[in-house]
C-alpha cells in the first residue's frame, strides 16, 4: 500500500505553482531590466518646470520614461500630464494616491495629516466670572451639601445632617437671589428647591424638632408649583402621631389619601393602615375595624390581620375573632419553599448556585418575613384561645385544628406546648405535665422541648430523679439543646457532683455561646469548687453580655471580696446600687466593706440607707446601735434596740441593751424600771439581777435585799445545773471506756452506736428541710417558644435575695413577654 505514496521533496515544497516573477524581490539584483532602469535617467528625473496656464513648457523638456516630449495644452486650457500647477507638481497619473506628492522625492517627510506644523493651540480658558458659570457652581455646591446631609443621616449623625441641610437651604436661597439679579428667574431649578426643603424637613423631624419640620412641610405643600407635594401630608401626619395629636394625624392622613389616585394602590393601603393604628391608639376600635377590614379585602397582609384580631378581641366579638384568625393564617407570604434550596442532584454547577443563594439577602428577608408571620399567628392564637370558647383548653384545641389545615402546620406543636405553659400559669401542674407527656412520641425537636419543660417542672418540685430522667430524654432527642444540658447540669449540681455539672455547662456553652444560664451556673460551680479566678472570668464574660444584671454584679463583688480585693468589691457594689438603688442588703454589704476598711462615716451612711429600706434587719440594727454607743449617743441607740426587741422579743440581750443605754445616759430611774420589767419576763437572768442589785444599792432602795437573795438563789441553781451536766459527761466517757474493753458482741453494739452518732452528725451538717432552695434567676427555657401573652409580673431576684449565694444557681424557666402594641 505504501508503494503508491510519494512524499514531496522538502526542498521544493512549492513546486507546481505559477507566480509572477515581478513579485520576487529577492532576485531584483539579478534582474537586468530593473538594474537598467535604475542606471538610466528614469531614476534621476529632474523636476517639472512647466507653468500653467501656458501653452508651452517654456522650452524645457520634461523627462518621462518614454523619452523627451513637449507637453501640449488642450483646447480647454487643461494642463497636460506632468504640468506644474501653483508651484506643485501634478502627479503623473489620473488618480492621485492618498498622501502622495511628487515633492516627496526632494527629501520632504511623509505627513498626510499635517501634523508637522506643530502642536495645536491651547484651549481657551473658561471664564468663571460670568453669571451663568457662578450659578452652575452654586448649584453644584447645593447638591453636594444635600448628599453630605443624607450620608450623615445614614451614619446616625443627625446633628451634622441637620447642619448640612440648613447650609444647603442658605445657599439655595442665595442661588435664587442671584438668578433674580441676572434676570433669569424663569430658569429657577424647582427640583433643587424641592430637594432642599424636603431634606431640611426630614432632618428637623429626625432631630425631634417637630414644629420646624411641620413649617417646612407646609412651605412645600402650599407651593402649587411642586407636583405631587400633597403626598408629604403623610409625613406631617406621622409627626402629629409622634406628638400624640391623634385627631390631627387622622386629618392629614385622610387629606393625603384624597390626593393620591387609585392607581397607587399600595400607597393608599399603607395610609389606611396608619389610620387604623391611630384609631387603636384613640380607643375607637370600631373605626379601626372598618379600616382593617377594607385592607384585608383589598390587599391582605399579616400585620393588618393581626391588628384586626386585636380589635375584635378588644370589643369581645368571638365569631369575628375566629373569622379574622382564619383570614390571618390564609394570607400568602409570597416566599418560596425551603425545598428549593436542597440540591436536587449531583450537578456541581447547580450546587454552587444553591450554596450561593442559600444565605443571601433575599433568603434572609424571606426567613424574617416567615418568622414574623409565625410570631403573629402564635400570639393571636394564645390571645384569643381563652376568649373564643368556654375554656382556654377548648380554644387552644380549635386554634390547633385551624393551624393544622393551614400552611403553618408546624406551629400546631408549638401551640400545644403553649397550652401546657398556660396550665402552669394557672398552677395546674398535673395538666401541664400530662400535656407535655403527649410529646414523648413526637418528632425530635418538639420532644426535646417538651422534655426540657418537664425536667424543669420536676426540678421545681424537687423531684430530682424525674428531672434527671427527662433531661436525659431531652438530650437524646436533641443533643445540641443547651437548655436540656443546663437542666442536666443542675440535677448533678444538687447531688453534689460539681465537676460533672461543670462539664455539662461547658457543653451547653459550646453548643450556644449565648447561653447565659450555662455561663452563670458555670461561674457558681467554680465558686463552689474554690476556683475564684475561673469563676471571675465567667462572670466578667457574662457582664459583657448582660450589662445591667444585678445578680452578675453581686457575684463579681463577692468574688473580689473572696480574693481580698475590697476596693474592686466596693466598685462593683457601687455599680450594683446604680441598677438597684433600693436594695437594702447591697447597701448593708457596702457598709460592711467600708467598716472593714476603717471608714466609719461611709459605713454609717450606707447602713442608715439600708435601715431606711429594710428596718427589720437585725444585723443593721445591731451595727447602728453599737455605732451610737461608741460615739456616746446612747439616747439615739435606744430606738434601734427597742425595734430589735419588737423583732426578737424572746432575745433578752436586746432588752438588756435598752436598759444599758438608759443607764449610760444617766436616766437611772428609767433604767431601773426597764430592768424590773426584764426580770418579770426573764426571772432567771443573772445579769439583770446583778444590775438590779447595783442600781438599788446606788439609789438606797429597800428592794436591794430581795434582789440579792434572788441573785444568790439563781447563781446556786446555775451552779448545780453545771455540776449535773459535768457529771453526765464524765459518766458517758466512762461508759465509752468500758465499751472498748467489752466482747465481740459488745464491739458490734458499739459500732452500731458509733454509726448512729455519725449519721446524726451528718444529718445535722446538712441543711434543714425547711430551708428554701433558691434560684439565682429565672430565664427562658427555650428561645424557640417565646410566650408573649401576659403580663405575668414576678418579683425579679436581686442581690438582696442572695444571702447564701454560694448555694444558688440559675435554672431554666418559662419566660413571659408583654403583648406588643
DRENDO-814464 format. One line per field, with one value per residue (C-alpha): z, y, x; residue number from 1. Coordinates in steps of 0.001 Angstrom, whole numbers. Each point is the difference from the previous one (the first is absolute). Example, Ala and Ser with C-alpha at 12.3 -4.5 7.8 and 13.67 -1.06 7.14 Angstrom:
2
c3 <- 7800/-660
c2 <- -4500/3440
c1 <- 12300/1370
i <- 1/2
END
This chain:
821
c3 <- 0/849/-3452/-1563/2580/-1186/2452/-1280/-99/3020/-2089/-2584/2020/-2407/-3253/-2431/914/-2510/1247/-1553/77/516/3645/605/1807/1015/-3638/-786/34/-2777/-2012/-2972/-833/3517/178/-3402/1175/3132/-1986/-2600/419/1021/3562/-93/-1670/411/1403/-2245/-1100/-2068/1060/-83/-1953/-2583/-3436/65/2554/-353/-2139/2845/-705/2373/693/-90/-276/-3655/-858/-507/-1360/166/1864/-1862/1646/-969/-1674/3319/1781/1984/764/-1384/2100/1841/27/3079/1565/2697/733/695/-2414/-1247/289/-3102/263/-213/3561/2796/2835/3578/1518/-3086/-1719/-2294/2391/2143/-2187/1179/3664/1497/2746/-312/1816/-1359/3079/118/3432/-867/484/3805/3065/-32/1671/3654/812/1099/3827/1465/1468/3473/443/-2244/1818/-1588/1186/3523/62/-1161/2702/2683/-1145/249/3555/1009/-1427/1802/3325/-425/-677/3035/2165/-1145/598/3525/717/-1213/2441/2854/424/30/1174/-2823/-2480/1240/-235/-3593/-890/1437/-1911/-3215/628/417/-3182/-1934/1041/-1091/-3340/-474/763/-2447/-2767/728/-239/-3341/-1430/-335/2618/-2518/62/3773/688/1793/499/1904/2191/738/902/2379/1820/195/1398/2528/1222/304/2064/2266/638/647/2644/1650/-1028/-982/-280/-2388/-2026/-302/-1109/-2681/-1259/-124/-2266/-2423/111/-525/-3041/-3017/-2222/1687/-1516/2275/3090/1625/799/2583/2171/953/1553/1790/1323/1280/1906/1620/893/1782/1832/1002/-1716/-1443/-1415/-2098/-1074/-1359/-1701/-1910/-845/-1550/-1883/-1438/-874/-1945/-2079/-995/-2965/-26/-2298/3029/1822/2292/1229/785/1898/2178/818/976/2222/1731/507/1600/2392/1066/697/2227/1945/424/1162/-2931/-865/-2249/-2305/35/-924/-3006/-1310/616/-1561/-3161/-168/529/-2842/-2405/834/3036/1986/3241/2055/-885/752/3435/750/-1050/2471/2756/-761/49/3278/1436/-894/1070/-3259/103/-3468/-1657/1862/-1502/-3510/306/1203/-3010/-2290/1741/-543/-3661/-903/-2684/912/-3549/834/-1418/1830/1714/-2223/-2906/1910/232/-2793/-2334/-1512/-116/-2507/1383/-1788/1514/3418/-185/-956/2852/2445/-1116/396/3148/2283/-2238/929/-1812/1904/3270/-754/-707/3314/1887/-1652/857/3601/369/-1365/2401/2908/-818/-456/3288/1877/-1492/902/3587/266/-1293/1260/3472/-1531/-2913/1984/3468/1131/-1183/-701/-2492/-1552/-423/-1568/-2557/-874/-355/-2424/-2088/-109/-1016/-3128/-924/-1494/3583/1073/1905/2459/1339/2308/1291/850/1956/2024/660/1216/2619/909/569/2379/1876/371/1494/2432/-1517/-72/-550/-3217/-1158/547/-1784/-2973/-273/292/-3195/-1927/1033/-3276/-2212/-2212/1588/145/1739/2204/1154/870/1893/1914/936/1436/1911/1420/1210/1603/1905/1055/1531/1853/1246/-1690/-1200/-1305/-2433/-877/-854/-2025/-2182/-407/-1434/-2323/-1209/-744/-1814/-2213/-626/1288/-981/2137/2462/2296/447/753/2612/1683/64/1599/2598/1108/380/1919/2514/541/725/-3161/-861/-2326/-2264/167/-1234/-3009/-1023/402/-2227/-2642/45/-626/-2862/-1651/657/988/1009/2614/2972/2393/-674/422/3277/1403/-1066/1921/3130/-369/-156/3029/1935/-1070/1418/-3354/250/-2898/-2491/1497/-367/-3683/-567/1675/-1810/-3312/1164/975/-3549/-1203/2801/789/2557/1741/3777/682/-2105/1653/3455/-860/-1272/3233/2045/-1961/424/3729/-2/-1819/2755/-2323/1858/-2288/-3059/2044/1054/-3593/-1268/2841/-914/-3552/1432/2041/-3151/-1437/3220/2213/2552/717/3790/71/-2594/2020/3175/-1809/-1068/3601/1136/-2521/923/3696/-674/-1761/3043/-1649/2692/-1507/-3372/1766/2160/-3101/-1818/3127/519/-3610/455/3208/-1796/-2634/2343/3673/1056/-676/3335/-1256/-1107/3230/2106/-1898/212/3731/683/-2130/2086/3236/-1233/-916/3475/-1410/2126/-258/-3785/425/2121/-2948/-1967/2909/784/-3615/466/3031/-2206/-2684/2447/3250/1456/-233/3367/-1269/-1845/3175/1960/-2657/354/3805/-400/-2288/2598/2680/-2109/-819/3721/76/2949/853/-3550/22/3310/-1368/-3132/2033/2160/-3124/-1336/3331/-262/-3504/638/3773/-236/-1841/2229/-1776/485/3744/378/-1541/2208/3123/-1100/-869/3202/2016/-1709/434/3635/-778/2315/-2788/-44/2531/-1926/-3281/1745/1388/-3411/-1587/2423/-594/-3783/127/2182/-2390/-2892/1870/734/-3623/-1173/2461/-1315/-3580/992/1775/-2970/-2295/2312/90/-3778/-353/2574/-1883/-3216/1691/1293/-3408/-1611/2261/-582/-2028/-3761/413/1971/-2772/-2489/2201/414/-3785/-497/2552/-1571/-3426/1316/1460/-3290/-1844/2364/-369/-3765/184/2173/-2551/-2857/-485/1580/-2026/548/-1495/-3311/-3141/-1902/-3642/-1006/-2888/-2228/-3659/-3180/-366/-3741/-2283/-2572/2221/874/1974/-719/1752/3206/1973/2824/2587/2174/2422/-1634/2091/1008/2130/3096/-283/-212/3625/-632/-3586/-30/147/-2901/-3703/-3030/-1277/-3339/273/-2253/-1004/-274/-2442/-292/-2758/-2762/-590
c2 <- 0/2383/-471/2389/2715/2599/2503/3520/1196/2221/2340/621/376/2515/-1771/-31/3496/2907/3512/3344/539/3735/-753/-1767/2819/-2254/-256/3753/162/-2567/1593/1779/2058/1378/788/1768/2180/954/996/2107/3494/-1517/-222/3518/1901/3800/2006/1364/3668/417/2834/104/1292/427/-1559/-1377/-1308/2931/-1844/-2378/-3648/-2198/-3375/-3009/-3674/243/2573/3758/1664/3418/49/1768/1770/-1112/2239/409/1286/-3211/-574/-3014/-2857/1005/3741/2074/1689/2662/-1064/-3640/-2746/-1758/-3779/-1922/-2098/880/-1311/1544/-2309/999/2083/-153/2931/157/2274/-3055/-732/3148/-1061/1014/-2197/-2054/2008/-708/1497/3214/-626/1439/3508/-298/-461/1187/3341/-268/31/3208/190/28/3265/-653/3602/-240/-80/-3280/-1748/1351/-1380/-3441/-112/983/-2671/-2631/1107/-292/-3538/-999/1306/-1971/-3146/592/513/-3314/-1831/1429/-1197/-3502/-31/1044/3496/1869/3337/158/-982/2904/2462/-1027/266/3535/1040/-1419/2081/3196/-586/-840/3308/1819/-1810/1203/3590/-181/-1224/2822/2532/-1361/-18/-3796/-572/-2043/-2626/-718/-3697/-1050/-3566/1312/2216/-2945/-2236/2595/587/-3684/-958/2849/-1079/-3609/993/2188/-3003/-2299/2438/159/3636/-585/3616/919/-3162/743/3596/-1227/-2576/2726/2072/-2919/-953/3533/606/-948/-188/-3239/-2993/-2828/2027/-1130/-3369/1712/366/-3619/1143/2799/-2548/-2132/2998/657/-3712/289/3056/-2123/2505/-2781/2029/2128/-3081/-1548/3282/164/-3701/448/3142/-1985/-2840/2394/1285/-3458/-1634/-3557/-936/93/-2844/-947/3567/287/-3318/1165/3286/-1840/-2269/3085/1301/-3303/75/3556/-1065/-2805/2532/2114/-3004/242/-3698/13/2617/-1925/-3191/1779/993/-3407/-1904/2081/-749/-3743/-26/1964/-1016/-2333/-99/-1558/3190/1310/-3384/-25/3537/-1018/-2902/2372/2309/-2856/-1199/3506/134/-3643/-1346/-3771/-864/2821/-1084/-3471/1350/2451/-2816/-2108/2946/522/-3554/119/3147/-914/933/-12/-1973/-3229/-3282/-1004/-3078/2048/491/-3771/-1247/-2155/-1904/-273/2819/2054/3167/-192/-744/3041/2239/-1342/435/3602/919/-2025/2886/3034/3110/-1146/-3294/1834/2290/-3027/-1585/3218/326/-3602/405/3159/-1799/-2914/2407/1800/-3285/-1433/3204/204/-3613/428/3236/-1220/-3615/814/2359/-1912/-3040/-745/-1167/838/-3697/-168/3277/-1360/-3178/2044/2089/-3152/-1520/3187/207/-3661/702/3071/433/456/-3578/-132/2595/-2426/-1697/3360/906/-3234/892/3461/-1708/-1732/3341/1445/-2877/946/3582/-1283/-2166/-3135/-1977/-3387/1122/1670/-3208/-2072/2357/-63/-3784/-228/1122/-2940/-1743/3077/1064/749/3806/120/-2950/1724/3206/-1837/-2142/3109/1583/-3175/-169/3555/-640/-3037/1950/2701/-2704/-1366/-3323/-166/-3571/869/3252/-1931/-2557/2595/1945/-3202/-431/3579/-567/-3250/1798/2945/-238/3614/1419/2330/236/-3781/-28/2740/-1923/-3133/1971/1374/-3477/-1007/3202/-809/-3432/1575/-1147/3461/-1100/-1909/2804/2404/-2270/186/3781/185/-2191/2256/2992/-1805/-606/3522/2663/2319/-2429/2358/-2547/-2465/2683/1230/-3523/-778/3039/-1070/-3521/1289/2155/-3029/-2007/2701/1279/3719/1082/-2213/1022/3652/-570/-1512/2873/2632/-1603/-103/3674/833/-1653/1111/3499/791/-3336/536/-3676/96/3196/-1427/-3165/2048/2007/-3203/-1569/3062/-132/-3658/1050/2601/2958/2205/2974/-1892/-1515/3485/1219/-2831/552/3684/-1011/-2365/2680/2119/-2807/-888/3101/-1263/-3399/5/-2988/1544/3225/-1971/-1850/3307/1177/-3200/442/3637/-988/-2606/2685/2283/2584/291/3030/-1691/-3215/1940/1653/-3295/-1773/2842/-309/-3742/533/2487/-2594/-3011/976/-3656/-1098/-1052/287/3600/917/-1526/1898/3342/-418/-893/2978/2454/-1538/339/3642/677/576/-2605/1744/-580/-3629/-680/214/-2633/-2472/544/-958/-3097/-979/182/-2187/-2558/324/-3256/1178/1513/1709/2692/852/196/2310/2377/103/433/3015/1613/-662/1395/3136/666/-800/-2426/-68/-1014/-2540/-1443/-300/-1690/-2514/-784/-635/-2263/-1892/-641/-1439/-1836/-742/-2260/2484/549/3093/1807/-827/1246/3369/190/-594/2628/2612/-566/295/3249/1410/-1289/-1921/-2600/-2576/-591/-2864/-1800/219/-1110/-3074/-840/460/-2472/-2520/274/-270/-3119/-1560/730/-1566/-3154/-241/249/-2738/-2347/633/-629/-3248/-1176/582/-1954/-2926/-125/0/-2816/-2095/486/-1274/-3037/-669/-53/-2957/-2032/-3196/-344/379/3124/1278/-573/1900/2823/107/368/2808/1816/-409/1533/2920/596/-132/2497/2248/-219/904/2962/1158/-51/2971/-292/-1164/3300/2016/1514/-1078/3225/538/2784/1156/-1049/-342/-1124/-3735/-148/2983/-1741/265/3655/598/3539/-371/1960/1818/-2365/2127/-1801/1537/9/-1546/2521/-194/714/-3483/-1538/-376/-3516/598/-2869/-2450/1599/-570/829/-2224/-90/1424/911/3646/2695/2874/2855/110/2340/3102
c1 <- 0/2860/1459/-2515/725/2520/1399/682/3561/551/2232/-2727/-3170/-1553/797/-2853/-1253/272/750/954/3766/-605/-909/3291/1844/2863/1167/-116/3818/88/-2833/1680/-3113/-258/3707/-130/-2892/1904/3113/-1870/-1480/-3331/1270/1487/-2825/261/-2974/-2747/362/-3161/-2313/-3730/-1891/2793/-207/3494/2429/2356/2479/1017/-518/-1951/1611/-2185/623/-850/2592/-282/-3066/-1624/-3285/-2769/-2901/-3455/-2480/-1848/3091/485/3680/1610/1270/3101/-856/684/-3055/401/3548/-883/803/-3096/111/727/-3128/-3634/-671/2025/978/-869/2775/2200/1603/2926/1871/675/2907/1759/359/-3345/-1515/-3144/-2703/-3473/-1777/1980/1456/3407/-1371/439/-2280/-3592/-644/-1177/-3720/-1487/-265/-3513/-1000/-1462/-981/-3021/-3366/-983/3161/-468/-3548/1166/2706/-2500/-2469/2710/833/-3664/-229/3202/-1354/-3234/1997/2231/-3090/-1483/3270/266/-3541/861/2951/-2296/1493/-3315/1416/2547/-2730/-2142/2899/716/-3696/-156/3119/-1475/-3145/2045/1961/-3165/-1577/3166/-261/-3581/984/2870/-2311/-2410/2839/1175/-3525/-189/-2681/-1973/2758/-149/603/-3202/1229/3007/-2191/-2315/2949/1445/-3287/-915/3419/-150/-3445/1166/3036/-2134/-2262/2975/1263/-3459/-427/-3622/-1282/2832/-601/-3718/680/2404/-2494/-2653/2246/255/-3677/-1305/2231/-2130/3075/1094/-1753/-1233/905/-3243/1560/2175/-3091/644/3278/-1816/-2492/2897/1368/-3376/-137/3357/-1339/-3054/-2256/-2119/-2952/2362/1921/-3209/-907/3284/-76/-3431/1113/2905/-2347/-2245/2944/1288/-1695/-1263/2873/2337/-1706/2896/407/-3698/61/2907/-1726/-3187/2072/1407/-3534/-1025/2975/-880/-3584/1348/2063/-3135/-2025/-2417/114/-3070/1572/3272/-1880/-1518/3438/1572/-2906/303/3736/-549/-2525/2215/3556/254/3238/1163/359/-3470/-1557/1655/-1228/-3509/47/1115/-2938/-2509/1523/-393/-3706/-532/-1450/668/-1276/1924/3154/-303/-575/2884/2301/-968/768/3335/1240/-1096/1995/2570/3566/1313/3139/1380/192/3217/137/1292/3259/560/2320/-2150/2903/3768/399/2930/-1118/-3514/1432/2253/-2928/-2135/2861/404/-3686/-600/916/-244/-1972/-3120/-91/639/-2937/-2193/980/-721/-3405/-857/1170/-2110/-3060/507/395/-3261/-1887/1296/-775/-3488/-770/1166/-1973/-3359/130/-1428/-2608/-1533/-1167/-1291/3466/3455/711/-2884/1166/3515/-1363/-1980/3071/2098/-2515/-58/3799/313/-2064/2113/3492/1279/-626/3322/-1350/-2612/2510/1179/-3580/-334/3081/-1398/-3161/2142/1572/-3470/-736/3173/-1181/-3210/2018/-1495/3236/-1620/-1711/3215/1944/-2645/11/3777/151/-2055/3096/2173/-839/183/2886/3349/-229/-3373/882/3173/-1845/-2753/2499/1970/-3138/-841/3510/-322/-3406/1230/3069/-2210/-1923/3356/-656/3586/-204/-2807/1755/3143/-1990/-1697/3233/1509/-3000/367/3669/-724/-2514/2328/3544/646/-2834/1793/-3034/-35/3726/-418/-2824/2152/2797/-2406/-1071/3661/722/-2727/1512/3372/1773/1279/2783/-2357/-2563/2683/605/-3648/-10/3083/-1664/-3062/2284/1738/-3371/-1273/2492/-2863/-1371/210/-1519/2799/2664/-1541/-259/3560/1243/-1899/1402/3567/-747/-1244/3073/2307/1246/-840/2227/-1848/-3326/1003/799/-3461/-1831/2059/-998/-3599/142/1057/-3240/-2345/1184/-2726/-360/-90/793/3161/1275/-633/1906/2938/76/-174/2872/2213/-742/1097/3186/602/-392/-2525/576/-1242/-2818/-1158/212/-2255/-2464/-142/-910/-2579/-1802/-178/-2173/-1875/298/-2553/1547/594/2346/2326/69/749/2800/1519/-151/1712/2836/532/-7/2687/2023/-319/-2254/-2681/-1741/-618/-995/-2485/-1502/-644/-1271/-2476/-1169/-396/-2009/-2243/-976/-37/-516/-301/3590/1497/3589/-525/-1810/2767/2739/-1815/-671/3632/1120/-2043/1304/3601/-616/-1581/-3517/-1750/-3377/-34/1007/-3093/-2426/1933/181/-3689/-757/2150/-2103/-3085/1598/1475/-1975/1383/3620/899/3116/-2000/-1940/3252/1500/-2961/437/3740/-525/-2260/2594/2870/-1965/-592/-3718/256/-3677/-917/2796/-1298/-3525/1331/2044/-3054/-2019/2743/42/-3732/435/3280/131/3073/2195/3037/1278/-3318/0/3568/-890/-3095/2089/2525/-2623/-1989/3190/982/-3493/-384/-3179/-1539/-358/3742/-185/-2735/1921/3217/-1778/-1422/3417/1615/-2773/299/3816/-297/-2485/2333/2921/-1993/-1083/3595/1058/-2697/1116/3616/-795/-2030/2949/2322/-2441/-252/3797/275/-2545/1928/3165/-1878/-1442/3459/1013/-3164/-476/-496/-3725/621/2257/-2755/-2430/2450/522/-3699/-156/2950/-1559/-3221/1954/1779/-3302/-1571/3037/-302/-3674/808/2566/-2516/-2318/-3404/-2944/-1732/2830/-1148/1751/493/736/2273/-2155/-2822/708/-1705/7/223/371/-2170/-3051/-466/-3155/-1246/-3344/147/920/935/1779/2516/2398/3449/2725/2644/3079/-2131/-1382/3469/931/1284/1069/2482/-2911/-1836/117/-2104/-2779/-1718/-3501/-2875/48/-2640/-47/-2442/-2533/1231/-1985
i <- 1/2/3/4/5/6/7/8/9/10/11/12/13/14/15/16/17/18/19/20/21/22/23/24/25/26/27/28/29/30/31/32/33/34/35/36/37/38/39/40/41/42/43/44/45/46/47/48/49/50/51/52/53/54/55/56/57/58/59/60/61/62/63/64/65/66/67/68/69/70/71/72/73/74/75/76/77/78/79/80/81/82/83/84/85/86/87/88/89/90/91/92/93/94/95/96/97/98/99/100/101/102/103/104/105/106/107/108/109/110/111/112/113/114/115/116/117/118/119/120/121/122/123/124/125/126/127/128/129/130/131/132/133/134/135/136/137/138/139/140/141/142/143/144/145/146/147/148/149/150/151/152/153/154/155/156/157/158/159/160/161/162/163/164/165/166/167/168/169/170/171/172/173/174/175/176/177/178/179/180/181/182/183/184/185/186/187/188/189/190/191/192/193/194/195/196/197/198/199/200/201/202/203/204/205/206/207/208/209/210/211/212/213/214/215/216/217/218/219/220/221/222/223/224/225/226/227/228/229/230/231/232/233/234/235/236/237/238/239/240/241/242/243/244/245/246/247/248/249/250/251/252/253/254/255/256/257/258/259/260/261/262/263/264/265/266/267/268/269/270/271/272/273/274/275/276/277/278/279/280/281/282/283/284/285/286/287/288/289/290/291/292/293/294/295/296/297/298/299/300/301/302/303/304/305/306/307/308/309/310/311/312/313/314/315/316/317/318/319/320/321/322/323/324/325/326/327/328/329/330/331/332/333/334/335/336/337/338/339/340/341/342/343/344/345/346/347/348/349/350/351/352/353/354/355/356/357/358/359/360/361/362/363/364/365/366/367/368/369/370/371/372/373/374/375/376/377/378/379/380/381/382/383/384/385/386/387/388/389/390/391/392/393/394/395/396/397/398/399/400/401/402/403/404/405/406/407/408/409/410/411/412/413/414/415/416/417/418/419/420/421/422/423/424/425/426/427/428/429/430/431/432/433/434/435/436/437/438/439/440/441/442/443/444/445/446/447/448/449/450/451/452/453/454/455/456/457/458/459/460/461/462/463/464/465/466/467/468/469/470/471/472/473/474/475/476/477/478/479/480/481/482/483/484/485/486/487/488/489/490/491/492/493/494/495/496/497/498/499/500/501/502/503/504/505/506/507/508/509/510/511/512/513/514/515/516/517/518/519/520/521/522/523/524/525/526/527/528/529/530/531/532/533/534/535/536/537/538/539/540/541/542/543/544/545/546/547/548/549/550/551/552/553/554/555/556/557/558/559/560/561/562/563/564/565/566/567/568/569/570/571/572/573/574/575/576/577/578/579/580/581/582/583/584/585/586/587/588/589/590/591/592/593/594/595/596/597/598/599/600/601/602/603/604/605/606/607/608/609/610/611/612/613/614/615/616/617/618/619/620/621/622/623/624/625/626/627/628/629/630/631/632/633/634/635/636/637/638/639/640/641/642/643/644/645/646/647/648/649/650/651/652/653/654/655/656/657/658/659/660/661/662/663/664/665/666/667/668/669/670/671/672/673/674/675/676/677/678/679/680/681/682/683/684/685/686/687/688/689/690/691/692/693/694/695/696/697/698/699/700/701/702/703/704/705/706/707/708/709/710/711/712/713/714/715/716/717/718/719/720/721/722/723/724/725/726/727/728/729/730/731/732/733/734/735/736/737/738/739/740/741/742/743/744/745/746/747/748/749/750/751/752/753/754/755/756/757/758/759/760/761/762/763/764/765/766/767/768/769/770/771/772/773/774/775/776/777/778/779/780/781/782/783/784/785/786/787/788/789/790/791/792/793/794/795/796/797/798/799/800/801/802/803/804/805/806/807/808/809/810/811/812/813/814/815/816/817/818/819/820/821
END
